[in-house]
Amino acid sequence: VMASKAYELRHLDGDDEPCVIVYAANSREAHKRFGEIDNATFMKTQVLRKPEFDAYAPNGPSVTDLIAKHDWWFSCRACHERVTLDECPQFIVRGESRHAPVVYCNAACEEKKAK
């Protein structure tokens, strides 16, 4: 059995938000797994080898680590602004699912969404 390698997959739909990290033996397998995860085999996707995520196998990095250590961004669930460490150092993650994370800029945004 080949060791799994980390691949970053994203939809080529105009935004630059990374989609998901998958672990696979090669890029073809990674692309296939993405279709299984997202049920979107018809969509154009980009598959990039990301060795910096190999150490997180088999589950991948947390959303918190992706924002704090790897410069990813996610949309705030309340205001829809980009949540990055630079722009939102007090960011809050309330759902670590990499497929649909619940991320807020800060406590004020989380409070606003709760109302």
Secondary structure as UniProt FT lines:
FT   STRAND          5..11
FT   STRAND          20..24
FT   HELIX           27..38
FT   TURN            41..42
FT   STRAND          45..49
FT   HELIX           51..56
FT   TURN            57..59
FT   HELIX           63..70
FT   STRAND          74..75
FT   TURN            77..79
FT   STRAND          82..83
FT   TURN            85..87
FT   TURN            89..90
FT   STRAND          92..95
FT   STRAND          102..104
FT   HELIX           107..114
//
